[in-house]
Structures are given as C-alpha cells and as structure tokens.
Amino acid sequence: MLKKYFRRLESIIALAQSLMTPKQFLFLSSVLIGISCSFAVIILKTFAHSVFSFATYINGILKLSFINSILPIIGILLTVFVVKKVLNGSIQKGTSQILYAVAKKASIIPRKQMYAQIVTSSLTVGLGGSAGLESPIVITGAAFGSNYAQNYKMQYKDRTLLIGCGVAAGIAAAFNAPIAGVLFAIEVLLVDVSIAAFTPIMISAATGALVSAIVLDESILLSFKKQETFDYHNIPFYVILGVLTGLTAIYYSRNFQRVEHYFSKQQINPYKKALIGSSLLALLIFIFPTLFGEGYESIRTLSETDPGKLLDNTLFADFRNNQWVLLLFVGATMMVKVFASGLTIGSGGNGGNFAPSLFLGSYLGYFFSKLVTLIGLSKLPITNFTMVGMAGILSGLFHAPLTAIFLIAEITGGYGLMIPLMIVSSISFAISKRYEKYSLDVKGLAKKGHAFTSNKDSNILSTLDIDSIIQCDYLTVHPEENLSKLVDLISHSNQVVFAVVNNDKDLVGVVHFNDIREIIFNSYRVKYTHIKDVMKAPLATISSLDSMEIVMKKFEMSKSAFLPVLRDGKYHGFISKSIALEAYRTKLRSMTIE
C-alpha cells in the first residue's frame, strides 16, 4: 500500500517536472526535500527524547543511574548488529562524506544513506550514546537531495544544490533555526555557491523549520527563553571566553580523533570492540549522568535558575546545593565529554559532534562565568555566558562562525546577544584555525588529499583525476641513440618533448625540441651527437599519486609546459600544462552553482 502511494507521488512529481521550467521544478523540489528532511528529524528527535524521559523516570525510582549506564551498551551493540546484518558491514559516518561526494562522486550519495543514518543513530544516540543526531540528520538530508535529483535525471549542479537543500532543511528542522540551516549548508558544505542559489536553499530550510515547529513539541527542541541584557562592561570576559572556547575546541578535536582512531585500529571482533567501548562509556555515564544522549536537557538546566538539578540522581546528589561541588562536576563533565563521544562513535556507534560541541560550549560558558562570580572578580550573567559558549565551541570545532552566531541567536529567540556572539565566535575561530588548518569533519579528507575547503581553486583541483590528463602515448628515446633517431620521431609526430629512458624504463632526462632546434639542421652533428649529450634533467617530476593541486604548484614553480610522470619510480607519461588548465576550466563551468 505504501509502495503504491509513493509510486503515485513520483508520477505526480514527474508530471510537474514536464510542465514546469527547470527553475520552477527546482523550487518545488526544495519544498519536497524540506518536508522529507523535517519528518526524518521528527522521528529521530521524538525517539531520542522518549528514551531520555523513560530513563529519567526509572532513575527517579532507583535514585541512581543504572539504566543510564545499561542503555548505551544495548544501543551500540544493536547498531553494530544492524550495520553487519542489514547494511553490508559498513556505514560512513560524519558530514565529510557529503564533501567527498560533492568533490569526487559527482554529488551522488548511496541510496541506503536515506535510511541507514536514521536507524543507526536512533539506536546509538536514542539509547544514550554520548553523541549528536545532527550529523546523521544532515547526511540523511543530503542523501534525500542527491537521490531525488538522480531519480528525476537532474544535472550535477542541481544535484549539488539539492544536497545543500537537504542539509539546510535538516539543521533548520533540528533547531527551528532556518537561517542557521542556510548558513551551515553554505559555510560548511557548499563553499562555492552564488547568491542566486540561495533561494531554493532558503525555501528548503524554511519548510523544514516550519514542519518541525508544527509537529514537534517545543520541549524536544533546544530553545532558550531566558537571557539577560548585554552589558558592554563584560566585553573583556567575553574575549577571555573566546580564547578558552578556541583552545577547548582544539582539545576536543585532537582527543576525539585519538580515541576514535585507537578503536578503528583494533583488529578485533566488532561486537567485542562495541562491548569494550560501550562499557567504558557506561562507566563514564554512571559517574557523570549528564553525558547520556545528546545532553540538551542538561544544557537547558544550566541556563535555568536551579542548575543544581544536574546533581539529582547522581553520586553527588547530597551536594546539590553546594555551588563549588556543582562547579567541579560541570568542569569534570566538560573535560571527559570528548572521551565519551569518542568511545560512542569509535566503538561502533553512529552519531556526530554537533550536539557535543553545544554541550561542551554551554558547560564551559557556565564554568567560566560561575567561577568568576564565585571568586568575586565580577558578577557575570551566567545564562548569557552559557549560551554564548556554545557558539564559541561550534565555531572553533567546525570552522563555521556565521552558523554558530545565527544558530544561538535563533534558538535564544532574539539577537540581544549578537555582539558577544560575534566576539566569542570570531576569536574562537581564529585560534582554532591557527592550530587546526581543517575543521574536525574535514581532517580525515585532508589527510587523503580530498579536502573540500573555502579555497575555490583547491576545491576544483581536488575534483580532477590526474590519470585522466596523463598522456601515456608519448614516444621515448634511449640515451645512447644518436640524434637521427630523434629527428625521425619529430618529423613523424607532433611531440615537442621526449622522455629519455634506459632499458629499465628509468627516466634519465628529457629533450625539448627548442633545445636542439639549431643542431637538427646540421646533418653532421645529428649523425655524431648522442641523445645523452643534449638531454637535460627534468625541472620537476610528477608522481601518479600526486593531487592536482600539487601538480599545478609544480608547473608554477618549474615554469615548464610539460612535466614527466613517474609511476612506481618508472617513466609513465607526460602532463601538458595546457591540457591541465583546459580540464580545470571545464570542471569550473560544470561546478558553478547559479
């Protein structure tokens, strides 16, 4: 019945495509993708909130977080089971796969990502794994956009744009923050998009936020109603908070990868790895129950009048009214959050770092402002610092200051904190960028030479395949041959450069036509001059494993029009600078989103 309904819907959409102009159909598509993504968000958020409410209810009876410790183990084991038995043993995690799909896979995302992320992240995070749902939501939205475009035979530009629509709708629906959704799609993923392309992305984000606001209960969404008036006298403290959030973002980024990589290197049974990792996570949650799940409820608690509620049903419940104990609890939780998130994802669970960044930022903002207040240095607006801290970590971790600023502005219900948000986000971004060239999600791609960054040239060059422009049919010569052989080759080909190779195919030099122009018209010199006497060492050589960005840098440094290519140390062919530039221009035209 459901399958029949979807076929009928597809027929209607196909009919609309035939009756509309491409731009009109693009606008319609952005609305449909926004609706689809918002329902994925509703499913995930509702499930996660229901499990948290259930665990909280049980904890109120047991007076200790036993359930909080058991559920994440179950969730991660179930996630590993689903990945092995349903998803063919593998699932890609993190928004970096979207960047890779745009850069290397013609914006084609596997169909299974339309449901794989929802299922696995709901099991992991919904059952208490210390990660976020936003990354799976974003990947699901991107998969919706990519597969929708494939289904209706849309071109690369439109596929990429609809991926951006899905991403924007996912973030907008998750936070009821359409502006942040648009900025995240453009600032983090579609780094090279024209102003004209904003319209479908904005439509999709607005649709996602609207559906989410209508269907989801407000208590499920992360929102704040209480904030204090901004006082410019506190600017020095906001500057210090910006520095602290930048340094903390670096701390989180490096330690998260250490934990995740440690588990990824362990060649053991996936269930055993999941059990070990989730057991360590369970221990952390037992001591610090606020690490359970996304942690948004504890963020709200910190910004309210009685943050001591964080200690209810914990080992420290007897000290709930002791502000110093609460401060130490918040500080310790803040520092171990990275290990909880790393254990969750590294041991086999699925989730993202968006929610952990907000969690970490709120705890840091609270810790700093409360500490300053307790020691009597100044009486700071703790609620404001709690919220602004979230923007600082988000900006530093994802290198997305605009997203951070407008996300917190939207979820706080106004723009009264715009100045401190700008100060903290920009300082955090500057510090993090200074010591971490790439954001957390891009690091892995960068190590493989696939980084898709804000540098337009680098983006385009990263999409070019070096093998497609290597010319392997160039004629070669031997160093012991005389020039008569070379003259004969020149007269029967269009080559102007020749590789000189020995019997083992080692490159020993190159001969350019311009270098022997005067000699070849002298028959005596041609007959008695050997190629080894006129050959020159290449100004630079290219490895077949080099990225196109490295190739173009070598052309620029050598000032040469042709460079020889080596594969496994042996001569393989030539790359012509003119052909490389033509490939660049062709790719530039195909990738420009208008």
N, C-alpha and C positions, 0 to 999 in steps of 0.2 A: 504493500500500500504506500509506504513512504517512498520507495523507489519510483513508483508510478507518479507520485506527486512531484518529485524532483525532475523527472523527465518532462513533465508538462511545463514546469517552471523554466527549464532550459529551452524548450521550444518557444516560449513567450519571449525570453530574452533574445534568442536568435532572430525572431521576427522583428523585435525592436531594433536590433543591430542593422537589419536590412532596410529599415525605414528611416534611420537617423544618420546624421553626419558623424564622422569619426569622433569629433569633439563632443557632440551631444551624447553619444554612446559612452564615452569616457566618463562624463559626469554621472550618467545613470549607473555605470559600473562602480564608481566611487561610493555611491549611496548603498548599493547592494553589499559591497565589501565591508562598509562600515557597520551595517546591520549584522552581517555574519560574525565579524570580529567581536562585536559587543555581546552577542549571545555566548561566544566562547568564554569571554570574561565573566559573564554572569554565572556560567556553570562552574568555572574554577573558583571564583570568589565565594560563591554560596557554599560549595562543598568544604572549602578550607575553613570558612567561618563556622559552619555547623560542627565540624570536628573539634575546633577550638572550644566552642561553647560546651560541647559534651565533655571534653577533658576537664574544663574548668568546673563543671558541675560535679564530676566524680571527685576531683581534688578537694572540693568543698566538703565532701563527705569523709574522704580518707584523711584530710588535713595534711597530706604530703604528696609530692608529685610523682607517685608511682606510675600512673597512667601516662603522664607526660614523657616518661622515660621509655616505656614499652612501645608506644605507638610509632615513634620514628624507626625503630628496628623493624617493625612489621612493614611499614611503608617502603623502606629502602629495599628490603628483601622482595616485596611484591613488585617493585619497579624493575629490579634485576630479572625477575621471573618473566615479566611482560616483554622486556627487551629481548630476552633469549628465545622465548617461545612464540611471540607474536610479531616482533619487529626484526626478525632475521639476525639477531645477535648484536645489533649496533644501533645507536641513535646519536645524532650530532647534537651537541649542547652549546649554548651561547650564541649571541647575536652575530658573532664573527662569521658564522656560516652564511648569513644573509649577504654580508660584504663579499664573501668568496663567490657566492652565486652570481652576484651582480658583476663582479670583476672577471670571473673565469668561466662561468657556466651559462652565459647569455641570459641571466636572470631567471633561470629555470630551477625551481626548488622541488624536490621529490614530493609526490602526492601524499605519501604516508605522513609527512610533517603536518598535514592538516588535522590529524587526529593523534599522532604519536606524542606530541608535546602535551596535549591536554590530558591524556590518560596517565602518562608517567609523572608529570609534575603534580597532578592531583593526588596521586599515591604518595609521592615523596613529601611535598610541602603540606598537602592537605592533612597528612597523618603526622605532621610535626617536624619534618626535616627543616633545618635552620637555613633556608634559602628563600628566594623570592619567586613569585609567579609571573613577574613582568617579562622576563626573558622568554619563557615558553609562550606567553601570550603574543609577544612581538613576532616570534618565529612562526607561530600559527597564523597570525595576520598576514605575514609576508607570503606564507605558503598559499593562503586563500587567494591573495592577489596574483601570484605567479600562475597558479593552476587555472584560475578564472581566465586570465589572459591567454593561456595556452589553449583552453577549451574553445575560445572564440577567435582563434587564429590572429591574435594581436601581435604587433611587431615588438622588437626589443625595447624601444623607447617606452612604449605603452606598458609593457610587462614590468619594466623597472619602476615606472610611475605608480602602477597599481600595487607593487610591493611596498612602496612608500605609503600608499593609502592604507594598506593593511596594518603597517607598523604604527602609523599615526592614530588610526582608529583604536588599536589595542591599548596604547598608552592613554588615550583620551578616555576610553571606557573604564579603564582600571582606576583612574583617579578623578574622573569627571573634570578633566583638565584639557580641553581641546587645543588651546594654544601650545601647551607643553607637548602634546602629541605631535603637532605640526613641526615644532622646533626639533624634537627628538629625531623625527624622520629625516629632516634636512641636515641637521647639525652632526648627527652620528652616522647616518647611513647614506643618504643621497647628498653627498657633499658637493656635488656639481649639478645644480638644478637652477633653471631660470625662474624669474618671477612669475611668468605665465603659468608654470606648472604648479604654483601654489594652490590654484583654485580647486582642482579635484582632491588634493591632499586635505585642504581645509574642509571641503564638503564631507569627506570620509570621517575626519576627526570629529566634526560637529555631530554627524549622525551617530557615531559610536558613543560619544558622551551623552547625547540625548536619550538613546535607548537605555543605556546603563542607568542614567538618573531616574528614568521612569520605572524600570523594573527592579533594580537593586535597592534594598533598604539602605538608608543613609548610614546606619551604624556599621555596615560592611565596608564602605568606602573610607579611605583615610582622609579625614577632614578636620579642621580646627575652627572653632568659633571664637575662642578666647585669645586675644592678643592685646598687649599693652602699647601705649603711644610711644612712638620712636623719639628718643631723646638724643640730640646730637652730641651731648656731653659723653655718651658711651662709645663714640666712634673709636677711640684708642683700643677699647676692649674688643670691638668687632674686628679690628685689624689683627689683634693677637689671635682671635678665634680663627680668622682666615689662615694664619700661619699654621696653627695647630691642625686644622682640618686638612691642609695640604700635606703636612707631614704624616698625618694619620692615614690619608689616602694612599700614600706611598707604602706605609707599613702594611696596610691591608693588601694592596696589590701584590707585593712581593711574597708575603707569607701565605696568602691564599694559593698562589701558584706553587709554592714549595710543597704545601700539603697535598694539593691535587696531583702534582707530578710524582710525588712519592708513592701515592697509591696506584697511579697509572703504570708505574714501572714494576709493580709487584706481579710476577707471573704465577699467580695462584688462582684457584677456582673462584669464579665471580661471586658465588654465594658465600664462600669463606671470607673473601675480601669485604663483601657487604656486611657480613656479621661482625667482623672486627671493627670496621669503621663506624657502623651504626651503634655498636656497644660503647665505643669511646664517646660518641655523640650523646648517647643516653646518659652517660656519667656526667657530662657537662650540663645537660639539661636538668638532671637531678639536683645539681648544686645551684645552677642558675636557670630556673624555670622559664624566665623571660626569653630564653633562646629558642623556645618551642615555636615552630612555624615561622610565619613572616615577621611576627613581632609588632604589628601595627597597633595592637591593643595596648601594649606597654608604652608605645610612643605617645598615644593619647593620654595615658595615665600620667606620664611625666609632665605633660603640659597642663594638667588639671591641678586643683587645689590640694589634693591629698596624694602626692606621689608615693607616700609610704605604703600604699596598697600593693606596690610591686613586691613587697616582702611577705604578703599574705601567702599562706600555704607553702612557705619555703623553710629551709633550715634556720633562717634568721627572722622568723615571724615574731619572736619575742622582742626584737629590736625595731619594730616598725615605726616607732615614734622617735628613734634616735637618728638625728639628721646626719651624723658622721658615719654611722654604720650604713645608712642608705647611700651616702655618697661613695663609700668604699665599694658597696655592692654594685652600684652603677658603673664605677670605674673598672672594676674587675670584669664585669659582664662585657663592657666595651672592648676590652683587650682580648678576651677569648672568643669574641664573636667570629673573628676571621677563621679560627680553627674549627669552630662549629660548622661554618659554611663550607670550608674546605673538606671536612670529613663527610658532610652530606653529599656533596657532588663527587668528590674523589672516590668514595666507596661504592658508587654505582647509582646514586640518586640523581634526579633531574631537577634543576632549578636555576635561578640566576642570581646576580649580585646587585640588582636594582634595589630590592627591598632591604638587603643587608646594609647597603650604603645609607639609606634613610635611617635605618635603625642605629647604625654607628654614629651618624651625624647628630641625631637627636640626643643620644646618650652623652656624646662629647660636649654638645652645647649646654646640656643640663649640668654636667660635671663641672665644666669651667665656670659657668655663671654662679652655681651654687657655692663652689669653693671660694670664689672672690667675695661672695656675700658673707659666708661663714667666718672668714678671717677678718672681716670688717674693712676690707680695702675699698669696697663700694657696694651699694645696693643695686644690683642689676635686675632687669626684667627677665626672670628665668624662662618664662614661656617664650618670649621673643628669641632668646638665645637657643632654646631647644629647637625651634623651627628653622632658624637661620643656619644652625649647624648642619641640618640635613642638606641644604643647598651646597654647603661647602664640600662635604664628602662626595656628593653626587657629581659636582663639577670637577673635583680633583680625580676621581676614580674613572669617570667616563670621558673626561676632557670635553664636557658639554656645559659651559657656564650659562648659556641662554636657556637651555632646557631646565637647568637647576633653578634659575631665578624665577622663571614663569611658572614652573610646577608648584613651588612653595607658595608663590603669590596666589595662585588659583585655589590651592587646597586650604589656604587660610582665609579665603573669602574676601580678599581685597589686596590693595597694593600699598598699604601703610608701611610695610617693611621693605619697600623697594630699594631704598638707599643701603641699608645694612646687607641686604641680599646681594646687591651689586659688589659691595666691598668684599664680603667674605668669599663669594664665588670667584671673583676675579683673582684675588690673592691666592686662593687655594689652587686654582687652575694654573697660575704662573709658577708656583712652587712645584706642583706635581709634574708639569710639562718640562721643567728644568731637569728633573732627575729621572723621569719616566717619559721617554720620547713618545711612546704609544700608550693609548688607554688600555685598561685591563682586558677588554674583549678583543683588541687588535694585536696584542702582544704575540699571540701564537701565530697569527698570519704573518706578522712582520718577520719572525724568525725563519719562515719558509719563503720569504720574498713575495708574499701575496698581499701585503698591507694596502688597504684602500683608504687613503687619507685625504686631508683637505687640500693637498697639493695636486692640482689638476693634471699636470704633466705626468706625475708619478702614477696617478690613477690610470691614465690611458696607457702608459707604457706597461703597467702591470698586467694589462689585459692582452698584450701582444705575445704571441707564441714565437720564440726565437727560431724554432725549427721551420716555421712557415716562410721565413725570409732568407734562410741559408741556401746558397746556390752551390750544390754539390757537383755540378757537371763541368766545373772549370777544368781546363786542360792543365796538366802539370809537366814539369821538366826535371831532368836529373842534373846535378851539379857538374858531372864530368862530360856532359854533352857540349858540343860547340854551338855557337850562335845560329848556325844554319838551321838547326832543328827548330829553334825558337822563331826564326824568321818565317819558316814554313808554317808554323802554327798561327802566327799573326796574320799571314796572308789568307788563311782559310777560316778565320774566326773573327768574332767581334771583341775578343778579350783585349784588355789593355793592361792586365796584371796577371802574373803567373806565379804559382807556388813552386818553389824548388824543393823537391823531396828526395830522400835517399831510398835505398832498396827496402828499408823497413817502414816506409811511409812517414818518417820523421820529417817535420818541417825544418829545413836548414836555412831558408832565406826566401826572398821574393824578388821578382824582377818586374819593374814597371816599364811600359813602352816608352814613356817620356825620358827614362834614364838611358835608353840605348838608341834613341832616335838617330843620333849622329853616326853611330857605329854601323847600323844595319845597311847603310847606303855605301859602305866600303867593303867590297867583296873579300879583300884580303883579310881585314880584321874579323869579318864574320867567320871566315874559314878557320882562323887560328886563335880565336878567342873562346875560352870556355865560359860556360854559364856561371861557374863558381867565381870567376873573375869580376863579373858585373853585378852579381846578386847583392842584395843588402838585407840586413836583419830587419824584420818587420817592426814598425814603430810601436805596435801593440798587437797582442793576440787575444782572441775571444774564446772562452770555454763554452761548450754547448750547454753547460749548466748555468751560465750567467743569465741574470734577468735583463730585460730590455733596457731598464734604467741604467744598468752598469754598461751595457753595450754603447748606449748613446753618450755616456760620460767618456768612454774610451775613444770614440770618434772625435769628441770635442777636444780632448787632450792631445791626441795624435795629429789632428788636422789632416787626417787621411780620408780618402774617398772609399777605400776598400780595406777591410781587415780580415786576415785569415782566421778560420775557426778550427779549434782543436777539440777532438773527442777522444777521451781516454789517452791523452797525450799525443795522439796521431793527427796528421792533417785530415780535415773533414770537408772543407769548402771555404767560400768567401761570403761575407756580408757586404753589400753595397750600401753606402750611406743614403743614396738617393732612394733606393727601394725601401729602406727602413723608414725614411721620412714619409714616403708615399703611404706605407702601411699605417703610420701614425695619423696622417690626415684622414684616411679612410675611416679609421676607428673613431676619430674625433667627430666626424659627421654623424656616424651611426649612434654615438653615445650621448650626443647633446639632447637633453630633455627640454622641450619647449612647450 
